[in-house]
Amino acid sequence: MVIGGQSVTFWQVGELPAVLDAFEAAINAGELDPQLTGSTPAGHSLPLERLAPQ
């Protein structure tokens, strides 16, 4: 769905726990690291220290 020119995703409230669990698993597996540190907008929106605090 597009709202205000931006793509958005909606989940039913009952699906949210499973979505968050899958998101956490992807983060812990390092699947999102290239998107956070690469040349994507997300990679440039925060300093690396905030993305991966030591």
PyMOL Python script that loads the backbone (N, CA, C, O; Angstrom):
from pymol import cmd

cmd.read_pdbstr("""\
ATOM      1  N   MET A   1       0.842  -1.159   0.000  1.00  0.00           N
ATOM      2  CA  MET A   1       0.000   0.000   0.000  1.00  0.00           C
ATOM      3  C   MET A   1       0.896   1.234   0.000  1.00  0.00           C
ATOM      4  O   MET A   1       1.953   1.236   0.632  1.00  0.00           O
ATOM      5  N   VAL A   2       0.483   2.268  -0.698  1.00  0.00           N
ATOM      6  CA  VAL A   2       1.245   3.515  -0.757  1.00  0.00           C
ATOM      7  C   VAL A   2       0.413   4.629  -0.118  1.00  0.00           C
ATOM      8  O   VAL A   2      -0.739   4.861  -0.485  1.00  0.00           O
ATOM      9  N   ILE A   3       1.031   5.306   0.844  1.00  0.00           N
ATOM     10  CA  ILE A   3       0.395   6.446   1.512  1.00  0.00           C
ATOM     11  C   ILE A   3       1.370   7.609   1.449  1.00  0.00           C
ATOM     12  O   ILE A   3       2.516   7.484   1.881  1.00  0.00           O
ATOM     13  N   GLY A   4       0.931   8.722   0.923  1.00  0.00           N
ATOM     14  CA  GLY A   4       1.788   9.898   0.837  1.00  0.00           C
ATOM     15  C   GLY A   4       3.057   9.643   0.051  1.00  0.00           C
ATOM     16  O   GLY A   4       4.102  10.220   0.353  1.00  0.00           O
ATOM     17  N   GLY A   5       2.980   8.784  -0.953  1.00  0.00           N
ATOM     18  CA  GLY A   5       4.135   8.492  -1.781  1.00  0.00           C
ATOM     19  C   GLY A   5       5.115   7.501  -1.166  1.00  0.00           C
ATOM     20  O   GLY A   5       6.149   7.209  -1.766  1.00  0.00           O
ATOM     21  N   GLN A   6       4.809   6.978   0.023  1.00  0.00           N
ATOM     22  CA  GLN A   6       5.683   6.028   0.705  1.00  0.00           C
ATOM     23  C   GLN A   6       5.001   4.664   0.785  1.00  0.00           C
ATOM     24  O   GLN A   6       3.802   4.569   1.048  1.00  0.00           O
ATOM     25  N   SER A   7       5.776   3.626   0.556  1.00  0.00           N
ATOM     26  CA  SER A   7       5.258   2.270   0.687  1.00  0.00           C
ATOM     27  C   SER A   7       5.129   1.923   2.170  1.00  0.00           C
ATOM     28  O   SER A   7       6.070   2.121   2.938  1.00  0.00           O
ATOM     29  N   VAL A   8       3.985   1.413   2.568  1.00  0.00           N
ATOM     30  CA  VAL A   8       3.752   1.026   3.965  1.00  0.00           C
ATOM     31  C   VAL A   8       3.200  -0.392   4.011  1.00  0.00           C
ATOM     32  O   VAL A   8       2.597  -0.875   3.052  1.00  0.00           O
ATOM     33  N   THR A   9       3.416  -1.038   5.130  1.00  0.00           N
ATOM     34  CA  THR A   9       2.927  -2.397   5.336  1.00  0.00           C
ATOM     35  C   THR A   9       2.094  -2.422   6.605  1.00  0.00           C
ATOM     36  O   THR A   9       2.452  -1.806   7.609  1.00  0.00           O
ATOM     37  N   PHE A  10       0.984  -3.136   6.551  1.00  0.00           N
ATOM     38  CA  PHE A  10       0.121  -3.284   7.720  1.00  0.00           C
ATOM     39  C   PHE A  10       0.009  -4.749   8.076  1.00  0.00           C
ATOM     40  O   PHE A  10      -0.059  -5.609   7.198  1.00  0.00           O
ATOM     41  N   TRP A  11      -0.009  -5.036   9.387  1.00  0.00           N
ATOM     42  CA  TRP A  11      -0.259  -6.384   9.875  1.00  0.00           C
ATOM     43  C   TRP A  11      -1.428  -6.328  10.835  1.00  0.00           C
ATOM     44  O   TRP A  11      -1.644  -5.325  11.514  1.00  0.00           O
ATOM     45  N   GLN A  12      -2.178  -7.412  10.884  1.00  0.00           N
ATOM     46  CA  GLN A  12      -3.227  -7.520  11.885  1.00  0.00           C
ATOM     47  C   GLN A  12      -2.555  -7.681  13.239  1.00  0.00           C
ATOM     48  O   GLN A  12      -1.473  -8.259  13.337  1.00  0.00           O
ATOM     49  N   VAL A  13      -3.192  -7.172  14.274  1.00  0.00           N
ATOM     50  CA  VAL A  13      -2.588  -7.174  15.603  1.00  0.00           C
ATOM     51  C   VAL A  13      -2.196  -8.592  16.044  1.00  0.00           C
ATOM     52  O   VAL A  13      -1.197  -8.757  16.743  1.00  0.00           O
ATOM     53  N   GLY A  14      -2.949  -9.594  15.658  1.00  0.00           N
ATOM     54  CA  GLY A  14      -2.635 -10.964  16.038  1.00  0.00           C
ATOM     55  C   GLY A  14      -1.386 -11.512  15.363  1.00  0.00           C
ATOM     56  O   GLY A  14      -0.786 -12.475  15.841  1.00  0.00           O
ATOM     57  N   GLU A  15      -0.996 -10.894  14.243  1.00  0.00           N
ATOM     58  CA  GLU A  15       0.201 -11.328  13.510  1.00  0.00           C
ATOM     59  C   GLU A  15       1.468 -10.650  14.013  1.00  0.00           C
ATOM     60  O   GLU A  15       2.571 -11.119  13.734  1.00  0.00           O
ATOM     61  N   LEU A  16       1.327  -9.562  14.742  1.00  0.00           N
ATOM     62  CA  LEU A  16       2.486  -8.767  15.126  1.00  0.00           C
ATOM     63  C   LEU A  16       3.532  -9.534  15.941  1.00  0.00           C
ATOM     64  O   LEU A  16       4.719  -9.384  15.654  1.00  0.00           O
ATOM     65  N   PRO A  17       3.165 -10.343  16.935  1.00  0.00           N
ATOM     66  CA  PRO A  17       4.206 -11.075  17.671  1.00  0.00           C
ATOM     67  C   PRO A  17       5.069 -11.961  16.760  1.00  0.00           C
ATOM     68  O   PRO A  17       6.285 -12.016  16.940  1.00  0.00           O
ATOM     69  N   ALA A  18       4.473 -12.642  15.806  1.00  0.00           N
ATOM     70  CA  ALA A  18       5.242 -13.485  14.897  1.00  0.00           C
ATOM     71  C   ALA A  18       6.126 -12.642  13.979  1.00  0.00           C
ATOM     72  O   ALA A  18       7.252 -13.037  13.675  1.00  0.00           O
ATOM     73  N   VAL A  19       5.633 -11.493  13.538  1.00  0.00           N
ATOM     74  CA  VAL A  19       6.418 -10.592  12.689  1.00  0.00           C
ATOM     75  C   VAL A  19       7.635 -10.090  13.462  1.00  0.00           C
ATOM     76  O   VAL A  19       8.746 -10.072  12.934  1.00  0.00           O
ATOM     77  N   LEU A  20       7.425  -9.685  14.706  1.00  0.00           N
ATOM     78  CA  LEU A  20       8.533  -9.193  15.518  1.00  0.00           C
ATOM     79  C   LEU A  20       9.539 -10.297  15.825  1.00  0.00           C
ATOM     80  O   LEU A  20      10.744 -10.046  15.832  1.00  0.00           O
ATOM     81  N   ASP A  21       9.066 -11.507  16.079  1.00  0.00           N
ATOM     82  CA  ASP A  21       9.966 -12.642  16.311  1.00  0.00           C
ATOM     83  C   ASP A  21      10.823 -12.910  15.075  1.00  0.00           C
ATOM     84  O   ASP A  21      12.025 -13.148  15.190  1.00  0.00           O
ATOM     85  N   ALA A  22      10.206 -12.872  13.896  1.00  0.00           N
ATOM     86  CA  ALA A  22      10.947 -13.112  12.658  1.00  0.00           C
ATOM     87  C   ALA A  22      11.945 -11.984  12.406  1.00  0.00           C
ATOM     88  O   ALA A  22      13.058 -12.234  11.942  1.00  0.00           O
ATOM     89  N   PHE A  23      11.557 -10.755  12.707  1.00  0.00           N
ATOM     90  CA  PHE A  23      12.447  -9.612  12.538  1.00  0.00           C
ATOM     91  C   PHE A  23      13.652  -9.733  13.473  1.00  0.00           C
ATOM     92  O   PHE A  23      14.789  -9.503  13.061  1.00  0.00           O
ATOM     93  N   GLU A  24      13.398 -10.093  14.727  1.00  0.00           N
ATOM     94  CA  GLU A  24      14.483 -10.266  15.693  1.00  0.00           C
ATOM     95  C   GLU A  24      15.431 -11.381  15.243  1.00  0.00           C
ATOM     96  O   GLU A  24      16.649 -11.236  15.347  1.00  0.00           O
ATOM     97  N   ALA A  25      14.880 -12.488  14.744  1.00  0.00           N
ATOM     98  CA  ALA A  25      15.713 -13.594  14.275  1.00  0.00           C
ATOM     99  C   ALA A  25      16.586 -13.158  13.100  1.00  0.00           C
ATOM    100  O   ALA A  25      17.753 -13.541  13.016  1.00  0.00           O
ATOM    101  N   ALA A  26      16.029 -12.366  12.201  1.00  0.00           N
ATOM    102  CA  ALA A  26      16.797 -11.874  11.050  1.00  0.00           C
ATOM    103  C   ALA A  26      17.918 -10.950  11.514  1.00  0.00           C
ATOM    104  O   ALA A  26      19.031 -11.007  10.991  1.00  0.00           O
ATOM    105  N   ILE A  27      17.627 -10.106  12.489  1.00  0.00           N
ATOM    106  CA  ILE A  27      18.655  -9.212  13.027  1.00  0.00           C
ATOM    107  C   ILE A  27      19.765 -10.029  13.680  1.00  0.00           C
ATOM    108  O   ILE A  27      20.944  -9.802  13.410  1.00  0.00           O
ATOM    109  N   ASN A  28      19.395 -10.976  14.533  1.00  0.00           N
ATOM    110  CA  ASN A  28      20.385 -11.791  15.236  1.00  0.00           C
ATOM    111  C   ASN A  28      21.210 -12.649  14.288  1.00  0.00           C
ATOM    112  O   ASN A  28      22.362 -12.965  14.586  1.00  0.00           O
ATOM    113  N   ALA A  29      20.640 -13.029  13.157  1.00  0.00           N
ATOM    114  CA  ALA A  29      21.362 -13.832  12.171  1.00  0.00           C
ATOM    115  C   ALA A  29      22.247 -12.974  11.264  1.00  0.00           C
ATOM    116  O   ALA A  29      22.980 -13.500  10.426  1.00  0.00           O
ATOM    117  N   GLY A  30      22.175 -11.647  11.438  1.00  0.00           N
ATOM    118  CA  GLY A  30      22.994 -10.756  10.628  1.00  0.00           C
ATOM    119  C   GLY A  30      22.449 -10.505   9.238  1.00  0.00           C
ATOM    120  O   GLY A  30      23.146  -9.952   8.387  1.00  0.00           O
ATOM    121  N   GLU A  31      21.209 -10.904   8.997  1.00  0.00           N
ATOM    122  CA  GLU A  31      20.632 -10.761   7.660  1.00  0.00           C
ATOM    123  C   GLU A  31      20.421  -9.308   7.246  1.00  0.00           C
ATOM    124  O   GLU A  31      20.375  -9.009   6.053  1.00  0.00           O
ATOM    125  N   LEU A  32      20.293  -8.410   8.205  1.00  0.00           N
ATOM    126  CA  LEU A  32      20.031  -7.007   7.876  1.00  0.00           C
ATOM    127  C   LEU A  32      21.292  -6.152   7.894  1.00  0.00           C
ATOM    128  O   LEU A  32      21.246  -4.979   7.524  1.00  0.00           O
ATOM    129  N   ASP A  33      22.420  -6.721   8.320  1.00  0.00           N
ATOM    130  CA  ASP A  33      23.656  -5.946   8.418  1.00  0.00           C
ATOM    131  C   ASP A  33      24.014  -5.224   7.119  1.00  0.00           C
ATOM    132  O   ASP A  33      24.342  -4.039   7.168  1.00  0.00           O
ATOM    133  N   PRO A  34      23.965  -5.884   5.960  1.00  0.00           N
ATOM    134  CA  PRO A  34      24.323  -5.169   4.727  1.00  0.00           C
ATOM    135  C   PRO A  34      23.423  -3.966   4.461  1.00  0.00           C
ATOM    136  O   PRO A  34      23.872  -2.969   3.895  1.00  0.00           O
ATOM    137  N   GLN A  35      22.168  -4.052   4.859  1.00  0.00           N
ATOM    138  CA  GLN A  35      21.258  -2.928   4.633  1.00  0.00           C
ATOM    139  C   GLN A  35      21.552  -1.775   5.588  1.00  0.00           C
ATOM    140  O   GLN A  35      21.321  -0.614   5.251  1.00  0.00           O
ATOM    141  N   LEU A  36      22.055  -2.090   6.767  1.00  0.00           N
ATOM    142  CA  LEU A  36      22.326  -1.049   7.755  1.00  0.00           C
ATOM    143  C   LEU A  36      23.663  -0.364   7.541  1.00  0.00           C
ATOM    144  O   LEU A  36      23.824   0.802   7.903  1.00  0.00           O
ATOM    145  N   THR A  37      24.621  -1.066   6.960  1.00  0.00           N
ATOM    146  CA  THR A  37      25.954  -0.499   6.799  1.00  0.00           C
ATOM    147  C   THR A  37      26.296  -0.209   5.352  1.00  0.00           C
ATOM    148  O   THR A  37      27.368   0.327   5.073  1.00  0.00           O
ATOM    149  N   GLY A  38      25.423  -0.545   4.434  1.00  0.00           N
ATOM    150  CA  GLY A  38      25.691  -0.331   3.020  1.00  0.00           C
ATOM    151  C   GLY A  38      25.331   1.057   2.563  1.00  0.00           C
ATOM    152  O   GLY A  38      25.278   1.998   3.355  1.00  0.00           O
ATOM    153  N   SER A  39      25.085   1.173   1.281  1.00  0.00           N
ATOM    154  CA  SER A  39      24.809   2.490   0.700  1.00  0.00           C
ATOM    155  C   SER A  39      23.319   2.796   0.645  1.00  0.00           C
ATOM    156  O   SER A  39      22.900   3.696  -0.084  1.00  0.00           O
ATOM    157  N   THR A  40      22.516   2.061   1.404  1.00  0.00           N
ATOM    158  CA  THR A  40      21.080   2.324   1.432  1.00  0.00           C
ATOM    159  C   THR A  40      20.800   3.540   2.300  1.00  0.00           C
ATOM    160  O   THR A  40      21.656   3.925   3.096  1.00  0.00           O
ATOM    161  N   PRO A  41      19.641   4.151   2.176  1.00  0.00           N
ATOM    162  CA  PRO A  41      19.304   5.277   3.050  1.00  0.00           C
ATOM    163  C   PRO A  41      19.425   4.923   4.530  1.00  0.00           C
ATOM    164  O   PRO A  41      19.850   5.760   5.326  1.00  0.00           O
ATOM    165  N   ALA A  42      19.055   3.685   4.918  1.00  0.00           N
ATOM    166  CA  ALA A  42      19.156   3.298   6.324  1.00  0.00           C
ATOM    167  C   ALA A  42      20.598   3.334   6.789  1.00  0.00           C
ATOM    168  O   ALA A  42      20.876   3.699   7.932  1.00  0.00           O
ATOM    169  N   GLY A  43      21.514   2.961   5.916  1.00  0.00           N
ATOM    170  CA  GLY A  43      22.920   2.958   6.274  1.00  0.00           C
ATOM    171  C   GLY A  43      23.497   4.349   6.467  1.00  0.00           C
ATOM    172  O   GLY A  43      24.553   4.506   7.081  1.00  0.00           O
ATOM    173  N   HIS A  44      22.820   5.349   5.954  1.00  0.00           N
ATOM    174  CA  HIS A  44      23.316   6.708   6.071  1.00  0.00           C
ATOM    175  C   HIS A  44      22.493   7.546   7.038  1.00  0.00           C
ATOM    176  O   HIS A  44      22.795   8.721   7.246  1.00  0.00           O
ATOM    177  N   SER A  45      21.464   6.966   7.626  1.00  0.00           N
ATOM    178  CA  SER A  45      20.591   7.767   8.472  1.00  0.00           C
ATOM    179  C   SER A  45      21.078   7.852   9.911  1.00  0.00           C
ATOM    180  O   SER A  45      20.724   8.789  10.626  1.00  0.00           O
ATOM    181  N   LEU A  46      21.887   6.886  10.346  1.00  0.00           N
ATOM    182  CA  LEU A  46      22.393   6.883  11.715  1.00  0.00           C
ATOM    183  C   LEU A  46      23.885   6.591  11.707  1.00  0.00           C
ATOM    184  O   LEU A  46      24.372   5.875  10.832  1.00  0.00           O
ATOM    185  N   PRO A  47      24.608   7.135  12.664  1.00  0.00           N
ATOM    186  CA  PRO A  47      26.020   6.782  12.767  1.00  0.00           C
ATOM    187  C   PRO A  47      26.157   5.292  13.125  1.00  0.00           C
ATOM    188  O   PRO A  47      25.289   4.730  13.793  1.00  0.00           O
ATOM    189  N   LEU A  48      27.240   4.665  12.680  1.00  0.00           N
ATOM    190  CA  LEU A  48      27.459   3.255  12.941  1.00  0.00           C
ATOM    191  C   LEU A  48      27.400   2.938  14.431  1.00  0.00           C
ATOM    192  O   LEU A  48      26.942   1.861  14.815  1.00  0.00           O
ATOM    193  N   GLU A  49      27.860   3.869  15.281  1.00  0.00           N
ATOM    194  CA  GLU A  49      27.843   3.645  16.726  1.00  0.00           C
ATOM    195  C   GLU A  49      26.418   3.446  17.248  1.00  0.00           C
ATOM    196  O   GLU A  49      26.206   2.723  18.221  1.00  0.00           O
ATOM    197  N   ARG A  50      25.456   4.081  16.608  1.00  0.00           N
ATOM    198  CA  ARG A  50      24.059   3.925  17.030  1.00  0.00           C
ATOM    199  C   ARG A  50      23.460   2.654  16.455  1.00  0.00           C
ATOM    200  O   ARG A  50      22.549   2.077  17.048  1.00  0.00           O
ATOM    201  N   LEU A  51      23.962   2.206  15.302  1.00  0.00           N
ATOM    202  CA  LEU A  51      23.450   0.984  14.703  1.00  0.00           C
ATOM    203  C   LEU A  51      23.988  -0.255  15.414  1.00  0.00           C
ATOM    204  O   LEU A  51      23.285  -1.256  15.553  1.00  0.00           O
ATOM    205  N   ALA A  52      25.236  -0.178  15.860  1.00  0.00           N
ATOM    206  CA  ALA A  52      25.877  -1.331  16.490  1.00  0.00           C
ATOM    207  C   ALA A  52      26.671  -0.858  17.697  1.00  0.00           C
ATOM    208  O   ALA A  52      27.900  -0.815  17.646  1.00  0.00           O
ATOM    209  N   PRO A  53      25.979  -0.495  18.801  1.00  0.00           N
ATOM    210  CA  PRO A  53      26.699  -0.007  19.973  1.00  0.00           C
ATOM    211  C   PRO A  53      27.650  -1.056  20.523  1.00  0.00           C
ATOM    212  O   PRO A  53      27.339  -2.247  20.533  1.00  0.00           O
ATOM    213  N   GLN A  54      28.795  -0.612  20.973  1.00  0.00           N
ATOM    214  CA  GLN A  54      29.812  -1.542  21.511  1.00  0.00           C
ATOM    215  C   GLN A  54      29.573  -1.811  22.970  1.00  0.00           C
ATOM    216  O   GLN A  54      30.322  -2.565  23.590  1.00  0.00           O
TER     217      GLN A  54
END
""", "prot")
cmd.dss("prot")
cmd.show_as("cartoon", "prot")
cmd.util.cbc("prot")
cmd.orient("prot")
